[in-house]
Amino acid sequence: MSYADILDEAAEREQQMIELALANRKKPTVEFTGKCHFCEEVISKGHYCSSECREDHEKELWALKNRRAA
């Protein structure tokens, strides 16, 4: 490609890097169900009814992931 100046080339490369990063980002695995994913309370948006539920669920998932086999 031929660019008018170095700034055009830099802008094009920056855009390519952004597109690449977006294409390779971790995709969300939690879908909206209408219920809190931790306590199952009915909600109208999001995945959790409160930040406390989200934190508790993250702690539980971390514990399950990192527990040692007996």
Z-matrix of the N, CA and C atoms (Angstrom, degrees):
N
C 1 1.443
C 2 1.518 1 109.61
N 3 1.279 2 114.86 1 145.34
C 4 1.455 3 120.75 2 178.03
C 5 1.528 4 108.64 3 -109.97
N 6 1.318 5 116.16 4 124.10
C 7 1.460 6 121.55 5 -178.24
C 8 1.519 7 110.18 6 -109.05
N 9 1.332 8 115.89 7 148.38
C 10 1.461 9 121.19 8 179.89
C 11 1.528 10 110.58 9 -65.31
N 12 1.306 11 116.46 10 -38.75
C 13 1.459 12 119.38 11 176.34
C 14 1.521 13 110.02 12 -154.15
N 15 1.299 14 116.01 13 176.00
C 16 1.458 15 121.93 14 -175.82
C 17 1.533 16 111.72 15 -65.39
N 18 1.325 17 117.52 16 -29.42
C 19 1.465 18 120.51 17 178.97
C 20 1.526 19 111.76 18 -68.02
N 21 1.324 20 117.63 19 -37.44
C 22 1.466 21 120.73 20 176.40
C 23 1.525 22 110.38 21 -63.73
N 24 1.316 23 116.15 22 -42.66
C 25 1.462 24 120.50 23 179.08
C 26 1.530 25 110.47 24 -64.36
N 27 1.330 26 117.07 25 -43.21
C 28 1.462 27 121.00 26 179.28
C 29 1.526 28 111.07 27 -62.84
N 30 1.323 29 117.17 28 -41.60
C 31 1.464 30 120.82 29 178.98
C 32 1.525 31 110.91 30 -64.29
N 33 1.317 32 117.26 31 -40.39
C 34 1.470 33 121.44 32 178.60
C 35 1.524 34 110.72 33 -64.82
N 36 1.316 35 116.78 34 -43.82
C 37 1.475 36 120.09 35 178.92
C 38 1.522 37 111.38 36 -65.72
N 39 1.327 38 116.46 37 -39.12
C 40 1.456 39 119.94 38 177.69
C 41 1.525 40 110.23 39 -61.47
N 42 1.319 41 117.49 40 -43.75
C 43 1.460 42 121.51 41 178.87
C 44 1.527 43 111.05 42 -62.73
N 45 1.323 44 117.25 43 -39.81
C 46 1.464 45 121.08 44 177.60
C 47 1.526 46 110.76 45 -63.23
N 48 1.331 47 117.14 46 -41.21
C 49 1.463 48 120.89 47 179.94
C 50 1.532 49 110.94 48 -66.31
N 51 1.318 50 117.03 49 -39.16
C 52 1.464 51 120.80 50 177.82
C 53 1.523 52 110.24 51 -63.82
N 54 1.320 53 117.17 52 -45.92
C 55 1.463 54 121.12 53 179.51
C 56 1.525 55 111.20 54 -62.98
N 57 1.317 56 117.06 55 -39.65
C 58 1.461 57 121.34 56 178.49
C 59 1.528 58 110.78 57 -65.43
N 60 1.333 59 116.57 58 -44.22
C 61 1.462 60 120.49 59 179.15
C 62 1.527 61 111.22 60 -63.02
N 63 1.323 62 116.99 61 -41.86
C 64 1.463 63 120.12 62 178.91
C 65 1.524 64 111.54 63 -65.82
N 66 1.316 65 117.06 64 -38.13
C 67 1.464 66 120.83 65 -179.90
C 68 1.525 67 111.67 66 -68.07
N 69 1.330 68 117.23 67 -29.05
C 70 1.463 69 121.27 68 -175.75
C 71 1.522 70 114.01 69 -101.62
N 72 1.327 71 117.77 70 6.46
C 73 1.459 72 119.49 71 -178.19
C 74 1.523 73 110.03 72 -71.84
N 75 1.307 74 114.38 73 157.66
C 76 1.456 75 120.58 74 177.99
C 77 1.526 76 109.21 75 -67.19
N 78 1.294 77 116.58 76 126.79
C 79 1.461 78 121.67 77 -179.31
C 80 1.532 79 109.37 78 -81.40
N 81 1.331 80 117.63 79 140.21
C 82 1.464 81 119.48 80 178.18
C 83 1.525 82 110.69 81 -63.90
N 84 1.328 83 116.26 82 137.92
C 85 1.461 84 120.60 83 -178.12
C 86 1.527 85 112.21 84 -104.53
N 87 1.327 86 116.53 85 -9.72
C 88 1.458 87 121.09 86 -178.21
C 89 1.525 88 108.93 87 -96.79
N 90 1.313 89 116.52 88 126.73
C 91 1.463 90 121.60 89 179.75
C 92 1.522 91 110.33 90 -102.42
N 93 1.334 92 116.12 91 152.45
C 94 1.461 93 120.82 92 176.30
C 95 1.524 94 108.77 93 -70.17
N 96 1.340 95 115.73 94 127.18
C 97 1.463 96 120.67 95 -179.34
C 98 1.523 97 112.83 96 -118.83
N 99 1.344 98 116.94 97 -9.57
C 100 1.460 99 120.00 98 -175.57
C 101 1.512 100 112.48 99 88.74
N 102 1.331 101 116.43 100 -1.55
C 103 1.462 102 122.06 101 177.87
C 104 1.522 103 108.98 102 -131.61
N 105 1.325 104 115.33 103 149.52
C 106 1.462 105 121.48 104 175.17
C 107 1.527 106 107.86 105 -61.02
N 108 1.315 107 117.57 106 133.59
C 109 1.463 108 120.72 107 -177.52
C 110 1.526 109 112.89 108 -71.79
N 111 1.334 110 117.37 109 -11.13
C 112 1.461 111 119.71 110 179.70
C 113 1.526 112 112.02 111 -103.83
N 114 1.338 113 116.91 112 -54.57
C 115 1.472 114 119.30 113 -175.12
C 116 1.528 115 113.26 114 -104.00
N 117 1.328 116 117.42 115 -4.61
C 118 1.462 117 124.91 116 178.18
C 119 1.527 118 114.40 117 65.35
N 120 1.332 119 117.62 118 21.85
C 121 1.468 120 121.38 119 173.32
C 122 1.526 121 108.37 120 -69.85
N 123 1.321 122 117.72 121 144.07
C 124 1.462 123 122.15 122 -179.72
C 125 1.530 124 109.16 123 -68.72
N 126 1.347 125 116.31 124 131.05
C 127 1.464 126 122.18 125 179.42
C 128 1.523 127 109.19 126 -132.96
N 129 1.335 128 116.54 127 158.71
C 130 1.463 129 120.01 128 -178.38
C 131 1.520 130 112.89 129 -100.45
N 132 1.337 131 117.18 130 -18.12
C 133 1.464 132 120.04 131 178.41
C 134 1.520 133 109.42 132 -155.36
N 135 1.303 134 115.81 133 160.85
C 136 1.459 135 120.74 134 179.15
C 137 1.516 136 112.38 135 80.84
N 138 1.333 137 114.98 136 -164.62
C 139 1.462 138 120.64 137 -178.02
C 140 1.527 139 112.40 138 -118.40
N 141 1.342 140 116.18 139 -18.07
C 142 1.461 141 121.20 140 -178.01
C 143 1.520 142 109.53 141 -132.73
N 144 1.327 143 116.41 142 153.05
C 145 1.462 144 120.67 143 -179.85
C 146 1.521 145 111.62 144 -78.99
N 147 1.329 146 117.47 145 -22.44
C 148 1.464 147 120.92 146 179.99
C 149 1.523 148 109.50 147 -156.00
N 150 1.318 149 115.24 148 166.20
C 151 1.466 150 119.01 149 177.93
C 152 1.528 151 110.51 150 -67.60
N 153 1.335 152 117.14 151 -29.82
C 154 1.461 153 120.15 152 178.40
C 155 1.529 154 110.85 153 -64.86
N 156 1.336 155 116.43 154 -42.24
C 157 1.470 156 120.02 155 177.82
C 158 1.527 157 110.20 156 -62.84
N 159 1.325 158 116.62 157 -42.85
C 160 1.462 159 120.64 158 179.24
C 161 1.528 160 110.28 159 -60.90
N 162 1.335 161 116.76 160 -46.90
C 163 1.463 162 120.54 161 -179.46
C 164 1.526 163 111.30 162 -63.14
N 165 1.332 164 117.01 163 -43.25
C 166 1.464 165 120.40 164 178.96
C 167 1.525 166 111.04 165 -63.19
N 168 1.326 167 116.83 166 -40.92
C 169 1.462 168 120.45 167 179.25
C 170 1.527 169 110.73 168 -65.86
N 171 1.339 170 117.08 169 -41.93
C 172 1.462 171 120.44 170 177.70
C 173 1.524 172 110.92 171 -61.62
N 174 1.341 173 117.24 172 -40.68
C 175 1.469 174 121.14 173 178.03
C 176 1.528 175 110.61 174 -63.45
N 177 1.327 176 116.14 175 -42.77
C 178 1.466 177 120.06 176 179.76
C 179 1.529 178 111.05 177 -64.33
N 180 1.332 179 116.73 178 -44.31
C 181 1.467 180 120.28 179 178.62
C 182 1.521 181 111.08 180 -63.79
N 183 1.335 182 117.11 181 -40.34
C 184 1.459 183 121.00 182 178.21
C 185 1.526 184 110.33 183 -62.49
N 186 1.335 185 116.65 184 -43.97
C 187 1.461 186 121.08 185 -179.94
C 188 1.526 187 111.04 186 -62.52
N 189 1.325 188 117.04 187 -42.59
C 190 1.464 189 120.08 188 178.32
C 191 1.527 190 111.46 189 -64.41
N 192 1.310 191 116.08 190 -39.92
C 193 1.460 192 121.23 191 -178.94
C 194 1.527 193 111.88 192 -68.76
N 195 1.329 194 116.71 193 -34.77
C 196 1.457 195 120.80 194 -172.51
C 197 1.523 196 115.00 195 -105.25
N 198 1.323 197 117.19 196 7.58
C 199 1.463 198 117.47 197 178.83
C 200 1.521 199 109.64 198 -73.05
N 201 1.288 200 114.41 199 151.45
C 202 1.469 201 119.77 200 -178.17
C 203 1.518 202 109.89 201 -95.16
N 204 1.298 203 114.49 202 144.31
C 205 1.465 204 119.74 203 177.60
C 206 1.524 205 108.81 204 -73.02
N 207 1.318 206 116.54 205 138.09
C 208 1.467 207 120.72 206 -178.28
C 209 1.500 208 110.71 207 -84.57
